[in-house]
Amino acid sequence: MQAAPWYYNVISLIGLLMVTFLSGLCGLGRGPVPWRTVIWGLILQLALAFFFFAVPAGGQAMLALNDVFLTLLASAKAGATFLFGPLAISPGQPGSIGFVFAVQALSTVVFFMACMAILYQLGLMQRVVRLLARLLARTMGLSGAESLGVASSIMVGAEMAGVVRPYLPEMTRSELFMLLTAAMATVASTVMGVIVANLHMYFPNIAGHLISASVISAPAAAVVAKLMEPETGQPLTAGQVVDPHFGRYDGVMEAVSAGALDGVKLAVGIAAMLLAFLSLTALLDQILSWLTGLVGLEGVGLKEVLTWLAWPFAVLMGVPLEDAPKVAALIGQRALVTELPAYAELANMLARGDLAYSRSAVIASYALCGFAHVGSVAIFVGGFGALAPGRVGELARLGFKALWAATLVTVMTGCVAGLFAWGGRSILGIVH
């Protein structure tokens, strides 16, 4: 893959400003523009990206975390190999029969959930979440509850609702919208394990990029959410830094057991969603292809329509024009059937050499790093609603708007990555 000309970085900067402007248009007339949140949110995104992409210490830190992630992934293989034998052996290794997603990818969820439960039990995860929440609250002026929710979304994903559970019933509409947007705009560490299992053979430093993408998406989510749904009420935790609400276990062994069982539930849930949505997408594609064929548009299916819709966003992120349709197809696919098949297709593109520029692969890896798809609306509205039954109606009304906001967040994160990916390169490395 070749390096892209410098002017694509300028396009990424223009895209960042345009996405911010579009978010403001979506919330026009709903309340005062939260200038402090917007300005500090953009500053934090750019500062984080500069640290990860340009500062040696930041790049080395992400590379170290990348190595830790790969070590954990290799450890997860031990249990999967014992249970599933040759099915668990990665492609390219002796005895492998190829990549089996249900075994080689989803089995990592169980191990990573057990690891996360141990970190909760030891109190380490609470410290990290509290530190991130304090940074967001003090700089961007977010309430204590919503800054806690945004910070925890980076770590725990769907379980974020439980972290802010005591505050959910009394949250303002703007706070609820913020939490839904952040939940859909980031990827939890447990799901990262599945993505890394897909991509690390073709993109060795993908874990480092995913971690930095998820961190950058946190302030981006705050910017987009507050522009689209400005605060017009009075949050109960305004000006405060609140502690995360985590369940504790009687010991480390109970934490491992509970985490592993939760991992099984999550893996089964992911498998069920992929099975349903991939199959329904195939059905919709056939129906749409038949309908478009009746009017003389042969070969136009769901993939083509989604690619057309996502193409402007790919261009705004600074993806070179030769690669823009391919990256747009990935973004469209993520919107329907989750980020996992989209990342799997990105891996296939890298294996086949379909992308002309390494810059395109870096931007795509950042732009896909989000739970922004149709199924997530049901997941998060249902999850938050179960803990705050009195807010179910309001959550349901905000659901699809939050999906649109989360999509803009992932585009914004892609723009930031494109701004700092000079020639497609960074300290974190490029595609091999």
C-alpha positions in Angstrom: 0.0 0.0 0.0 1.2 3.5 -0.8 1.3 6.7 1.2 -1.4 9.3 0.5 -0.7 13.0 -0.5 -0.6 15.5 2.3 -3.8 17.3 1.3 -6.0 14.4 2.5 -5.0 15.5 6.0 -6.5 18.9 5.3 -9.7 17.2 4.1 -9.8 15.4 7.4 -9.7 18.7 9.3 -12.4 20.1 7.1 -14.5 16.9 7.8 -14.0 17.3 11.5 -15.4 20.9 11.4 -18.3 19.9 9.1 -19.3 17.0 11.4 -19.3 19.4 14.3 -21.4 21.9 12.3 -23.9 19.1 11.2 -24.3 18.0 14.8 -25.2 21.6 15.8 -27.7 21.8 13.0 -29.4 18.7 14.3 -29.9 20.3 17.6 -30.7 23.8 16.4 -33.3 25.5 18.5 -33.3 22.9 21.2 -31.2 25.0 23.7 -28.1 27.1 24.1 -24.9 25.9 22.3 -22.7 24.4 25.0 -19.5 26.1 23.9 -17.4 24.9 26.8 -18.3 21.3 26.0 -17.7 21.7 22.3 -14.4 23.6 22.6 -12.9 21.4 25.3 -14.2 18.3 23.5 -12.4 19.2 20.3 -9.2 20.1 22.3 -9.3 16.8 24.1 -9.7 14.8 20.9 -6.9 16.6 19.1 -4.6 16.4 22.2 -5.3 12.6 22.6 -4.7 12.0 18.9 -1.5 14.0 19.0 -0.3 12.0 22.0 -1.1 8.7 20.4 0.0 9.5 16.9 2.9 11.9 17.2 4.4 11.7 20.8 6.8 8.8 21.2 5.7 8.1 24.7 2.1 7.9 23.7 2.8 5.6 20.8 4.9 3.4 23.0 2.2 3.3 25.6 -0.3 2.1 23.1 2.1 -0.4 21.6 2.7 -1.8 25.1 -1.1 -2.1 25.6 -1.3 -3.7 22.2 1.3 -6.3 23.3 -0.7 -6.9 26.5 -3.8 -7.4 24.5 -2.1 -9.9 22.2 -0.7 -11.8 25.2 -4.2 -12.0 26.7 -5.5 -13.2 23.3 -2.9 -15.9 23.1 -3.7 -17.0 26.6 -7.4 -17.2 25.7 -6.4 -19.7 22.9 -5.3 -22.2 25.6 -8.8 -22.8 26.9 -10.4 -22.7 23.4 -7.9 -25.2 22.0 -8.5 -27.6 24.9 -12.3 -27.4 24.3 -12.5 -27.2 20.5 -9.2 -28.8 19.3 -8.3 -27.9 15.6 -11.3 -25.6 15.3 -9.5 -23.1 17.7 -6.1 -23.1 15.8 -5.6 -19.8 14.0 -5.1 -19.7 10.2 -1.6 -20.2 9.1 -0.6 -22.5 12.0 -0.1 -26.2 11.7 -3.4 -28.2 12.0 -5.6 -25.1 11.3 -8.7 -25.7 9.2 -9.2 -22.0 8.7 -10.9 -19.1 10.6 -14.0 -20.2 12.6 -15.6 -17.1 14.0 -17.8 -18.7 16.6 -14.8 -20.6 18.1 -11.8 -18.4 17.5 -13.4 -15.0 18.1 -16.3 -15.5 20.4 -14.5 -17.8 22.8 -12.2 -14.8 23.7 -15.2 -13.0 25.1 -15.5 -15.5 28.0 -11.8 -15.1 28.9 -11.9 -11.3 28.7 -15.1 -11.0 30.8 -13.4 -13.1 33.5 -10.4 -10.8 33.4 -12.6 -7.7 33.7 -14.4 -9.2 36.7 -11.0 -9.7 38.4 -10.1 -6.1 37.7 -13.4 -5.0 39.3 -12.8 -7.2 42.3 -9.3 -5.7 42.8 -10.7 -2.2 42.5 -8.4 -1.3 39.6 -11.1 -0.7 37.0 -12.9 1.7 39.4 -9.8 3.8 39.6 -9.4 4.1 35.9 -13.1 5.0 35.3 -13.0 7.5 38.1 -9.9 9.2 36.7 -11.4 9.5 33.2 -14.7 10.7 34.6 -13.0 13.4 36.6 -11.1 14.6 33.5 -14.4 14.9 31.5 -16.3 16.6 34.3 -13.6 19.2 35.1 -12.8 20.1 31.5 -16.1 19.8 29.5 -18.5 20.7 32.3 -20.4 17.5 32.1 -22.5 16.4 35.1 -20.9 13.8 37.4 -23.3 11.0 36.3 -22.9 11.5 32.5 -19.1 11.9 32.8 -19.0 8.7 34.7 -21.2 7.0 32.1 -19.0 8.2 29.2 -15.8 7.1 30.9 -17.2 3.7 31.7 -18.4 3.1 28.2 -14.8 2.8 27.1 -14.3 -0.1 29.5 -17.5 -2.0 30.0 -19.8 -1.3 27.1 -23.4 -2.6 27.6 -22.7 -2.9 31.4 -22.4 0.9 31.6 -26.0 1.1 32.6 -25.2 -0.7 35.8 -22.3 1.7 36.6 -24.7 4.7 36.6 -27.7 2.8 37.9 -28.4 5.0 41.0 -28.6 8.1 38.9 -30.7 6.9 36.0 -34.2 7.6 37.3 -33.5 11.3 37.9 -31.4 12.1 34.9 -32.4 14.9 32.5 -33.3 14.1 28.9 -29.9 15.5 27.8 -28.0 13.2 30.2 -29.9 10.1 29.0 -29.1 11.1 25.4 -25.5 11.5 26.3 -25.3 8.0 27.8 -27.1 6.3 24.8 -24.8 8.1 22.4 -21.6 7.2 24.3 -22.7 3.6 24.6 -23.2 3.3 20.9 -20.1 5.3 19.9 -17.5 3.2 21.7 -16.4 -0.4 21.8 -15.9 -2.2 25.1 -12.7 -4.0 25.9 -14.4 -7.4 25.8 -15.6 -6.8 22.2 -12.2 -5.5 21.3 -10.9 -9.0 21.9 -13.1 -10.4 19.2 -12.0 -7.7 16.7 -8.3 -8.2 17.5 -8.7 -11.9 16.9 -10.0 -11.1 13.4 -7.5 -8.5 12.4 -4.1 -8.8 14.2 -2.7 -11.2 11.6 -3.1 -8.4 8.9 -2.9 -5.4 11.2 -0.4 -6.2 13.9 -1.0 -3.1 16.0 -4.8 -3.1 15.7 -5.3 -3.4 19.5 -3.4 -0.1 20.1 -5.4 1.7 17.4 -8.7 0.4 18.9 -7.8 1.5 22.4 -6.9 5.0 21.2 -10.0 5.1 19.0 -12.3 4.3 21.9 -10.6 6.9 24.1 -10.8 9.6 21.5 -14.5 8.7 20.9 -15.4 9.6 24.5 -15.0 13.4 24.2 -16.3 13.2 20.6 -19.5 11.6 22.0 -19.9 14.4 24.5 -19.5 17.1 21.7 -22.0 15.5 19.4 -24.6 14.6 22.1 -24.6 18.0 23.7 -24.9 19.8 20.3 -27.8 17.6 19.3 -29.6 17.5 22.7 -28.4 20.6 24.7 -28.9 20.6 28.4 -32.1 22.6 29.4 -32.7 21.1 32.8 -30.7 21.0 36.0 -28.7 17.8 36.5 -28.6 16.5 40.1 -24.9 15.8 39.9 -23.9 19.0 38.1 -20.4 20.1 39.2 -19.8 16.8 41.0 -17.5 13.8 40.5 -19.5 10.7 41.5 -18.2 7.2 42.2 -19.0 4.2 39.9 -21.5 1.7 41.1 -19.9 -1.7 40.6 -21.0 -5.0 42.1 -18.4 -6.7 44.2 -17.9 -10.4 44.7 -16.9 -12.4 47.8 -13.5 -13.3 46.3 -11.5 -13.5 43.2 -12.7 -17.1 42.4 -16.3 -15.9 42.5 -15.4 -13.0 40.3 -13.8 -15.4 37.8 -16.9 -17.7 37.8 -19.4 -14.8 37.5 -17.3 -13.1 34.8 -17.0 -16.3 32.8 -20.7 -17.0 33.0 -21.4 -13.4 31.9 -19.0 -13.9 29.1 -21.0 -17.0 27.9 -24.2 -14.9 27.9 -22.5 -12.1 26.0 -21.0 -14.5 23.4 -24.3 -16.2 22.9 -26.0 -12.8 22.5 -23.4 -11.7 19.9 -23.8 -15.0 18.0 -27.6 -14.7 18.0 -27.6 -11.1 16.9 -25.1 -11.8 14.1 -27.1 -14.9 13.0 -30.4 -12.9 12.9 -29.1 -9.7 11.4 -26.8 -11.2 8.8 -29.7 -13.5 7.6 -32.2 -10.7 7.6 -29.8 -8.5 5.7 -29.4 -11.1 3.1 -33.2 -11.4 2.8 -33.6 -7.6 2.5 -30.8 -7.5 0.0 -32.6 -10.0 -2.2 -35.9 -8.1 -1.9 -34.3 -4.8 -2.7 -32.4 -6.3 -5.7 -35.6 -7.7 -7.1 -37.4 -4.4 -6.7 -34.6 -2.3 -8.3 -34.5 -4.9 -11.1 -38.1 -4.2 -11.9 -37.2 -0.6 -12.7 -34.1 -1.5 -14.7 -31.4 -1.0 -12.0 -29.8 -4.4 -12.2 -27.3 -5.3 -9.4 -28.4 -2.6 -7.0 -28.9 -4.1 -3.6 -28.7 -3.1 0.1 -24.9 -3.0 0.0 -24.9 -0.6 -2.9 -27.5 1.7 -1.3 -25.6 1.8 2.0 -22.3 2.5 0.2 -23.8 5.4 -1.6 -25.2 6.9 1.6 -21.9 6.4 3.5 -19.6 7.6 0.6 -19.7 11.3 1.6 -18.7 10.4 5.2 -15.7 8.4 3.9 -14.6 11.3 1.8 -15.0 13.7 4.7 -12.8 11.6 6.8 -10.0 12.0 4.3 -10.1 8.6 2.7 -8.5 8.8 -0.8 -11.1 8.7 -3.6 -9.8 5.3 -4.9 -10.6 3.7 -1.5 -13.7 5.7 -0.5 -16.3 3.3 -1.9 -14.7 0.4 -0.1 -14.5 2.2 3.3 -18.1 3.5 2.7 -19.3 -0.1 2.2 -17.7 -1.0 5.6 -19.4 1.9 7.3 -22.8 0.9 5.8 -22.3 -2.7 6.8 -21.6 -1.7 10.4 -24.8 0.3 10.5 -26.8 -2.8 9.8 -25.0 -5.9 11.1 -22.6 -4.6 13.9 -18.9 -3.7 13.7 -17.8 -7.4 13.8 -18.6 -8.4 10.2 -17.3 -5.0 9.1 -14.0 -5.6 10.8 -13.9 -9.1 9.4 -14.4 -7.7 5.9 -11.7 -5.1 6.5 -9.4 -8.0 7.4 -10.3 -9.7 4.1 -9.6 -6.5 2.2 -6.2 -6.3 3.8 -5.5 -9.9 3.0 -6.4 -9.4 -0.6 -4.7 -6.1 -0.9 -7.9 -4.3 -2.0 -7.0 -0.9 -0.3 -4.6 1.2 -2.3 -3.5 3.4 0.6 -2.4 2.5 4.2 -4.1 5.7 5.3 -7.5 4.2 4.3 -7.0 1.2 6.6 -6.0 3.4 9.6 -9.1 5.6 9.1 -11.4 2.6 8.6 -10.2 1.0 11.8 -11.0 4.1 13.8 -14.3 4.9 12.0 -15.6 1.3 12.6 -14.8 1.4 16.3 -18.3 1.9 17.6 -21.5 0.0 18.5 -23.5 2.2 16.2 -25.9 -0.2 14.4 -29.6 -0.8 14.4 -29.5 -3.7 16.9 -27.8 -1.5 19.5 -30.9 0.6 19.8 -32.8 -2.3 21.2 -29.9 -3.4 23.3 -29.3 -0.1 25.1 -32.8 1.2 25.3 -33.8 -2.2 26.8 -30.8 -2.3 29.1 -31.3 1.2 30.4 -35.0 0.9 30.6 -34.8 -2.3 32.7 -32.9 -0.3 35.3 -35.1 2.8 35.1 -38.6 1.6 34.1 -40.1 5.0 34.4 -37.9 6.4 31.6 -38.5 3.6 29.0 -40.8 5.9 26.8 -38.3 8.7 26.8 -35.4 6.3 26.1 -37.3 4.8 23.2 -37.9 8.2 21.6 -34.2 9.0 21.9 -32.9 5.6 20.6 -32.6 6.2 16.9 -31.6 9.8 17.3 -28.7 8.5 19.5 -27.8 6.0 16.8 -27.5 8.9 14.3 -25.4 10.8 16.9 -23.1 7.8 17.5 -22.6 7.4 13.7 -21.5 11.0 13.6 -19.2 10.4 16.5 -17.4 7.5 14.7 -17.1 9.7 11.6 -15.6 12.5 13.8 -13.1 10.0 15.3 -12.2 8.9 11.8 -11.6 12.5 10.8 -9.3 13.0 13.8 -7.3 9.8 12.9 -7.1 11.0 9.3 -5.8 14.4 10.5 -2.8 12.8 12.2 -2.1 9.8 10.0 0.5 11.5 7.8 0.9 9.3 4.7 -1.1 6.6 6.6 1.8 6.2 9.1 1.9 6.8 12.8 4.0 5.7 15.8 1.4 2.9 16.2 2.4 1.5 12.9 0.7 0.8 9.6 -0.8 -2.2 7.9 1.7 -4.9 7.0 
